[in-house]
Amino acid sequence: MLSDLTAAIFKADIGSSVNSFRQNLQIEYTRQLIEMVSGKEKIHYMNTVIASAVYQLKEIKKMATAAGGDLSTQAHKEYLSTIITNALRELK
């Protein structure tokens, strides 16, 4: 399910400009995945769900490195990459 959501939210925008509505959607989705893996929420997820969320975060980070898009999109992709890097660093 998470793979399908990630694809629906990100794949159409690889290499092109991302409008502000989709930027907000992508950031909120990424934040939800980060909350799933951080363990800071009161909801406790099964290890398989956490593993899938980590995988999706890494996939999003790969997509965020794709070239293309306007300056706003480039800043958006850099922000996504930064918050994912910081979240994954805390897992270690």
C-alpha positions in Angstrom: 0.0 0.0 0.0 2.8 2.5 0.9 4.5 1.9 -2.5 1.3 2.7 -4.3 0.8 5.9 -2.3 4.4 7.0 -2.8 4.1 6.4 -6.6 0.8 8.3 -6.8 2.2 11.3 -4.8 5.6 11.6 -6.4 6.2 9.8 -9.7 4.2 12.2 -11.9 6.5 15.1 -10.7 9.9 13.5 -11.3 11.9 15.8 -13.5 9.3 18.5 -13.7 8.1 21.5 -11.7 5.9 20.6 -8.7 3.1 23.0 -7.9 2.5 24.3 -4.4 -0.5 22.0 -3.7 1.6 18.9 -4.6 4.6 20.2 -2.7 2.4 20.4 0.4 1.0 16.9 -0.2 4.5 15.5 -0.6 5.8 17.1 2.5 2.9 16.0 4.6 3.1 12.4 3.3 6.9 12.4 4.0 6.3 13.8 7.5 3.7 11.0 8.2 6.3 8.4 7.1 8.9 10.0 9.4 6.5 9.9 12.3 5.9 6.2 11.7 9.6 5.4 11.9 10.5 7.9 14.7 8.6 6.1 17.4 7.6 9.5 18.9 3.9 9.0 18.2 1.8 7.1 20.7 0.8 4.7 17.9 3.2 1.7 17.7 3.6 0.1 14.3 4.7 -3.4 13.5 8.3 -3.8 12.5 7.3 -4.7 9.0 5.4 -1.4 8.6 8.3 0.6 9.9 10.6 -1.2 7.5 8.3 -0.3 4.6 8.1 3.3 5.7 12.0 3.5 5.9 12.1 2.0 2.4 9.6 4.6 1.1 11.6 7.4 2.6 14.7 6.2 0.8 12.8 6.0 -2.5 11.4 9.5 -2.0 15.0 10.7 -1.3 16.1 9.2 -4.6 13.3 10.9 -6.5 14.1 14.2 -4.8 17.6 14.1 -6.5 16.1 14.0 -10.0 17.1 17.0 -12.0 14.5 19.4 -13.4 11.9 21.8 -12.3 11.8 25.5 -11.4 13.6 27.1 -8.5 10.7 26.5 -6.1 10.7 22.8 -7.1 14.5 22.6 -6.5 14.1 24.1 -3.1 11.3 21.7 -2.3 13.3 18.7 -3.4 16.3 19.8 -1.3 14.0 20.2 1.7 12.5 16.7 1.3 16.0 15.3 1.0 17.2 17.2 4.1 14.3 16.1 6.4 14.6 12.5 5.3 18.4 12.5 5.9 17.9 13.9 9.3 15.1 11.4 10.2 17.1 8.4 9.0 20.2 9.7 10.9 18.2 9.6 14.1 17.4 5.9 13.6 21.0 4.9 14.0 
